[in-house]
Amino acid sequence: MQDKSKKCHVVLSGCSGGGKSTLLRELGRRGFNTVPEPGRGIVIEESCGDGRALPWVSLEAFAHRAIEQARRDRQSARDLGGWVFFDRGLIDAAVALEWAAEVPIADTLIGADTYHAVVFLTPPWPEIYVQEAERQHGFADALEEYDRLYAAYSALGYEVIILPKTDVTARADFVLKRLG
């Protein structure tokens, strides 16, 4: 049986460059526990190392690293009380691995706890999308990723809520109101 506290682990997912990290910072500012996106840390580490697991070098290697980090993040958050917000997570990494290496998402998720039943997705928002050192793919790739994530979360039985295109304060209010 799944630990009841896991039901308070909420995923913020969706389109790259859609404002997930900004929303996570706002929720943290409001006193909630937050877990940063595994991918950004991996890109920073790989950029200082041999770079073999950079997503634009080997998406498969990157996805494996993101899966490992997402599992560690869930373990670390196990005893945190109240809502815990994750900037992406295990399912996002599983979707990337399926895309890169055709490993079924269900295989990656064997034995993994589920997150909260509601997942919030940032929609494609070209007006705020920016390529940067940790995000080198273009907006078209971000759109394809968004479609894969939406389909995966829906297929796994999560209630997918699309975040409004509004300022971060209103977005955080929206999330918290939806969670009750």
TORTIDO-38403 format. One record per residue (C-alpha): residue in three letters; x, z, y. Coordinates in nm, 4 decimals. Each point is the difference from the previous one (the first is absolute). Example, Ala and Ser with C-alpha at 12.3 -4.5 7.8 and 13.67 -1.06 7.14 Angstrom:
R | aa | u | w | v
R | ALA | 1.2300 | 0.7800 | -0.4500;
R | SER | 0.1370 | -0.0660 | 0.3440;
// end
This chain:
R | aa | u | w | v
R | MET | 0.0000 | 0.0000 | 0.0000;
R | GLN | 0.1256 | -0.0905 | 0.3456;
R | ASP | 0.0994 | 0.2804 | 0.2328;
R | LYS | -0.2706 | 0.0430 | 0.2658;
R | SER | 0.2599 | -0.0017 | 0.2806;
R | LYS | 0.0800 | -0.3670 | -0.0724;
R | LYS | -0.3439 | -0.0886 | 0.1288;
R | CYS | 0.1317 | 0.0845 | 0.3476;
R | HIS | 0.2793 | -0.2594 | -0.0227;
R | VAL | -0.1191 | -0.2854 | 0.2230;
R | VAL | 0.1645 | -0.3425 | 0.0103;
R | LEU | 0.0392 | -0.2050 | 0.3147;
R | SER | 0.0713 | -0.3529 | -0.1180;
R | GLY | -0.0698 | -0.3541 | 0.1101;
R | CYS | 0.1613 | -0.2718 | 0.2012;
R | SER | 0.3653 | 0.0367 | 0.0952;
R | GLY | 0.0326 | 0.0555 | 0.3708;
R | GLY | -0.3597 | 0.1209 | 0.0286;
R | GLY | 0.0789 | 0.3466 | 0.1333;
R | LYS | 0.0261 | 0.2195 | -0.3118;
R | SER | 0.3170 | 0.1786 | 0.1073;
R | THR | -0.1356 | 0.0559 | 0.3499;
R | LEU | -0.3188 | 0.1487 | -0.1456;
R | LEU | 0.2041 | 0.2181 | -0.2355;
R | ARG | 0.1986 | 0.1379 | 0.2950;
R | GLU | -0.3242 | 0.0802 | 0.1839;
R | LEU | -0.1417 | 0.1827 | -0.3025;
R | GLY | 0.3263 | 0.1929 | -0.0300;
R | ARG | -0.0173 | 0.0872 | 0.3696;
R | ARG | -0.3439 | 0.1459 | -0.0707;
R | GLY | 0.1476 | 0.2326 | -0.2598;
R | PHE | -0.0674 | -0.1881 | -0.3239;
R | ASN | 0.2616 | -0.0461 | -0.2692;
R | THR | 0.1259 | -0.3566 | -0.0159;
R | VAL | 0.2187 | -0.2016 | -0.2345;
R | PRO | 0.1884 | -0.2996 | 0.1432;
R | GLU | -0.0029 | -0.3450 | -0.1549;
R | PRO | 0.2476 | -0.0223 | -0.2901;
R | GLY | 0.1033 | -0.3526 | 0.0977;
R | ARG | 0.1487 | 0.0779 | 0.3400;
R | GLY | 0.2376 | 0.2575 | -0.1457;
R | ILE | 0.1018 | -0.2363 | -0.2773;
R | VAL | 0.0745 | -0.2786 | 0.2488;
R | ILE | 0.2121 | 0.2341 | 0.2116;
R | GLU | 0.1944 | 0.1249 | -0.3066;
R | GLU | 0.0468 | -0.3495 | -0.1408;
R | SER | 0.1130 | -0.1348 | 0.3373;
R | CYS | 0.2814 | 0.2559 | -0.0062;
R | GLY | 0.0839 | -0.0753 | -0.3632;
R | ASP | 0.0213 | -0.3130 | -0.2101;
R | GLY | -0.3454 | -0.1248 | 0.1020;
R | ARG | -0.1075 | -0.1022 | -0.3487;
R | ALA | -0.3396 | 0.1698 | 0.0305;
R | LEU | -0.0940 | -0.1385 | 0.3398;
R | PRO | -0.3461 | -0.1572 | -0.0321;
R | TRP | 0.1219 | -0.3356 | 0.1327;
R | VAL | 0.2878 | 0.0029 | -0.2521;
R | SER | -0.1844 | 0.1279 | -0.3107;
R | LEU | -0.3622 | 0.1036 | 0.0384;
R | GLU | 0.0027 | 0.1151 | -0.3620;
R | ALA | 0.2934 | 0.2394 | 0.0529;
R | PHE | -0.1568 | 0.1199 | 0.3240;
R | ALA | -0.3343 | 0.0636 | -0.1736;
R | HIS | 0.1675 | 0.2012 | -0.2763;
R | ARG | 0.1715 | 0.2176 | 0.2621;
R | ALA | -0.3289 | 0.0394 | 0.1908;
R | ILE | -0.1771 | 0.1071 | -0.3207;
R | GLU | 0.2642 | 0.2645 | -0.0677;
R | GLN | -0.0210 | 0.1269 | 0.3595;
R | ALA | -0.3809 | 0.0034 | -0.0008;
R | ARG | 0.0014 | 0.2103 | -0.3177;
R | ARG | 0.2457 | 0.2446 | 0.1602;
R | ASP | -0.2144 | 0.0125 | 0.3132;
R | ARG | -0.3095 | 0.0908 | -0.2011;
R | GLN | 0.1934 | 0.2708 | -0.1828;
R | SER | 0.1325 | 0.1409 | 0.3270;
R | ALA | -0.3500 | 0.0047 | 0.1499;
R | ARG | -0.1522 | 0.1670 | -0.3062;
R | ASP | -0.0271 | 0.3462 | 0.1553;
R | LEU | -0.0807 | -0.0971 | 0.3592;
R | GLY | -0.3378 | 0.1218 | 0.1144;
R | GLY | -0.2673 | -0.1934 | 0.1845;
R | TRP | 0.0066 | -0.3706 | 0.0671;
R | VAL | 0.3315 | -0.1707 | -0.0706;
R | PHE | 0.0337 | -0.3535 | 0.1364;
R | PHE | 0.2236 | -0.2556 | -0.1701;
R | ASP | 0.1304 | -0.3100 | 0.1773;
R | ARG | -0.0425 | -0.2266 | -0.3018;
R | GLY | 0.0738 | 0.1422 | -0.3435;
R | LEU | 0.0186 | -0.0705 | -0.3712;
R | ILE | -0.2782 | -0.2575 | -0.0091;
R | ASP | 0.1587 | -0.2049 | 0.2780;
R | ALA | 0.3284 | -0.0001 | -0.1929;
R | ALA | -0.1818 | -0.0946 | -0.3216;
R | VAL | -0.1642 | -0.2923 | 0.1808;
R | ALA | 0.3431 | -0.1166 | 0.1195;
R | LEU | 0.1432 | 0.0239 | -0.3514;
R | GLU | -0.2909 | -0.1970 | -0.1433;
R | TRP | 0.0538 | -0.2699 | 0.2649;
R | ALA | 0.3773 | -0.0108 | -0.0539;
R | ALA | 0.0248 | 0.0335 | -0.3771;
R | GLU | -0.3514 | -0.0347 | -0.1443;
R | VAL | -0.0013 | 0.3627 | -0.1210;
R | PRO | -0.3678 | 0.1002 | -0.0153;
R | ILE | -0.0941 | 0.2665 | 0.2533;
R | ALA | -0.1665 | 0.2024 | -0.2768;
R | ASP | 0.3314 | 0.0206 | -0.1871;
R | THR | 0.1743 | 0.1470 | 0.3044;
R | LEU | -0.2791 | 0.2516 | 0.0567;
R | ILE | -0.0103 | 0.1397 | -0.3559;
R | GLY | 0.0041 | 0.3792 | 0.0256;
R | ALA | -0.0167 | 0.0010 | 0.3803;
R | ASP | -0.2495 | 0.2162 | 0.1851;
R | THR | -0.2507 | -0.1783 | 0.2174;
R | TYR | -0.0075 | 0.0454 | 0.3745;
R | HIS | -0.3063 | 0.0967 | 0.2024;
R | ALA | -0.2935 | -0.2305 | -0.0784;
R | VAL | 0.0069 | -0.1502 | 0.3505;
R | VAL | 0.2941 | -0.2136 | 0.1080;
R | PHE | 0.0402 | -0.1212 | 0.3583;
R | LEU | 0.1356 | -0.3507 | 0.0567;
R | THR | 0.1434 | -0.1309 | 0.3243;
R | PRO | -0.1390 | -0.3494 | 0.0525;
R | PRO | 0.2072 | -0.3009 | 0.1000;
R | TRP | 0.0624 | 0.0413 | 0.3712;
R | PRO | 0.2247 | -0.2756 | 0.1340;
R | GLU | -0.0033 | 0.1416 | 0.3537;
R | ILE | 0.2055 | 0.3035 | -0.1087;
R | TYR | 0.1977 | -0.1528 | -0.2884;
R | VAL | 0.3754 | 0.0097 | 0.0583;
R | GLN | 0.2824 | -0.1092 | -0.2262;
R | GLU | 0.2816 | 0.2539 | -0.0041;
R | ALA | 0.3036 | 0.0963 | -0.2052;
R | GLU | -0.2120 | 0.1749 | -0.2645;
R | ARG | -0.2717 | -0.2707 | 0.0073;
R | GLN | 0.1503 | -0.3456 | -0.0172;
R | HIS | -0.2932 | -0.1865 | -0.1545;
R | GLY | -0.2324 | -0.2006 | 0.2205;
R | PHE | -0.3655 | 0.0579 | 0.0789;
R | ALA | -0.1169 | -0.2519 | -0.2636;
R | ASP | 0.1766 | 0.2046 | -0.2692;
R | ALA | -0.1580 | 0.3167 | 0.1410;
R | LEU | -0.3447 | -0.1601 | -0.0325;
R | GLU | 0.0621 | -0.0884 | -0.3646;
R | GLU | 0.1194 | 0.3547 | -0.0686;
R | TYR | -0.3117 | 0.1402 | 0.1693;
R | ASP | -0.2246 | -0.2112 | -0.2249;
R | ARG | 0.1840 | 0.1210 | -0.3119;
R | LEU | -0.0258 | 0.3648 | 0.1097;
R | TYR | -0.3691 | -0.0267 | 0.0854;
R | ALA | -0.0738 | -0.1581 | -0.3378;
R | ALA | 0.2076 | 0.2549 | -0.1924;
R | TYR | -0.1459 | 0.3103 | 0.1625;
R | SER | -0.3519 | -0.1383 | -0.0463;
R | ALA | 0.0647 | -0.0871 | -0.3650;
R | LEU | 0.1335 | 0.3511 | -0.0612;
R | GLY | -0.3269 | 0.1481 | 0.1256;
R | TYR | 0.1130 | 0.1299 | 0.3384;
R | GLU | -0.2382 | -0.0167 | 0.2944;
R | VAL | 0.1860 | -0.2227 | 0.2430;
R | ILE | -0.0613 | 0.0732 | 0.3672;
R | ILE | 0.1385 | -0.2478 | 0.2522;
R | LEU | 0.1354 | 0.1760 | 0.3078;
R | PRO | -0.1284 | -0.1171 | 0.3370;
R | LYS | 0.2297 | -0.1904 | 0.2327;
R | THR | 0.0212 | 0.2658 | 0.2646;
R | ASP | 0.2471 | 0.2471 | 0.1471;
R | VAL | 0.1700 | 0.2530 | -0.2252;
R | THR | -0.1995 | 0.2983 | 0.1292;
R | ALA | -0.3299 | -0.1697 | -0.0847;
R | ARG | 0.1377 | -0.1092 | -0.3380;
R | ALA | 0.1029 | 0.3540 | -0.0895;
R | ASP | -0.3415 | 0.1280 | 0.1100;
R | PHE | -0.1627 | -0.2689 | -0.2173;
R | VAL | 0.2008 | 0.1019 | -0.3077;
R | LEU | -0.0680 | 0.3699 | 0.0432;
R | LYS | -0.3706 | -0.0526 | 0.0664;
R | ARG | -0.0290 | -0.2215 | -0.3100;
R | LEU | 0.1694 | 0.2679 | -0.2123;
R | GLY | -0.2330 | 0.2663 | 0.1400;
// end
